Amino acid sequence: MTRATGNSSTPKVYPHPRAGREPAGARRGRAGVWYRADTTGAVTAIEQIAQVIARISDYQTTIASAVEEQTAITNEMNRSVSEASTGVAESCLVP
């Protein structure tokens, strides 16, 4: 398809050079241009996008689990350090 360039706000659409023959799976649209009904490609692209989104979701779940585990470990370490410092402080006060 070739679009005319000019000062007009709506470019003119010219027929494909092979406009006399109907391409497989195509329909004739406005201005005698053939439009291919390529739903297979669109469906394949959407499926691939869905697979990428699923992988990202899996990664996000893995990261969230790791962050939760790290938070629990950090809290346990803080508790242990706090208990140790309390024990040291108490042993220093006892004569």
C-alpha positions in Angstrom: 0.0 0.0 0.0 1.3 3.4 -0.9 0.2 6.6 0.8 0.4 9.9 -1.0 2.2 12.6 0.8 0.8 16.1 0.4 -0.8 18.9 2.2 -4.1 17.1 2.7 -4.9 16.1 6.2 -6.1 12.6 5.1 -3.5 10.8 2.9 -4.8 9.1 -0.2 -4.5 5.3 -0.3 -3.6 3.6 -3.6 -4.3 0.0 -4.4 -1.5 -2.6 -4.1 0.4 -3.1 -7.3 -1.2 -6.6 -7.5 -4.7 -5.3 -6.9 -6.1 -7.3 -9.8 -5.4 -10.6 -8.0 -6.9 -11.4 -4.6 -4.3 -12.5 -2.1 -5.0 -15.6 -0.1 -7.3 -14.8 2.9 -7.7 -11.2 1.9 -10.7 -8.9 1.4 -11.1 -5.8 -0.7 -11.5 -2.7 1.5 -11.9 1.0 0.9 -10.2 2.5 -2.1 -9.7 -1.0 -3.7 -7.0 -1.9 -1.2 -6.6 -5.6 -0.2 -6.6 -6.2 3.6 -5.4 -9.5 4.8 -7.3 -11.1 7.6 -4.3 -12.4 9.5 -5.8 -13.4 12.8 -3.4 -16.3 13.2 -0.5 -13.9 13.6 -2.4 -11.8 16.1 -3.4 -14.8 18.1 0.1 -16.1 18.2 1.4 -12.7 19.4 -1.2 -12.5 22.1 -0.3 -16.1 23.3 3.4 -15.1 23.4 2.6 -12.0 25.4 0.5 -14.1 27.9 3.5 -16.5 28.3 5.8 -13.6 29.1 3.3 -12.2 31.6 3.1 -15.6 33.3 6.9 -15.8 33.5 7.1 -12.3 35.0 4.4 -13.3 37.5 6.4 -16.4 38.5 9.5 -14.3 39.0 7.6 -11.8 41.1 6.2 -14.6 43.3 9.7 -16.0 43.7 11.1 -12.5 44.6 8.3 -11.9 47.1 9.0 -15.2 48.8 12.7 -14.5 49.0 12.0 -11.0 50.5 9.6 -12.5 53.0 12.2 -15.1 54.1 15.0 -12.5 54.3 12.7 -10.3 56.5 12.0 -13.2 58.8 15.8 -14.0 59.1 16.6 -10.3 59.8 13.9 -10.2 62.5 15.4 -13.3 64.1 18.9 -11.9 64.0 17.6 -8.6 65.6 15.9 -10.7 68.3 19.1 -12.7 69.0 21.3 -9.6 69.1 18.8 -7.9 71.4 18.8 -10.9 73.8 22.6 -11.1 73.7 23.0 -7.4 74.5 20.4 -7.7 77.3 22.4 -10.7 78.7 25.7 -8.9 78.5 24.2 -5.8 80.2 22.7 -7.9 83.0 26.0 -9.8 83.6 27.8 -6.5 83.9 25.4 -5.2 86.5 25.6 -8.3 88.7 28.5 -8.1 91.2 
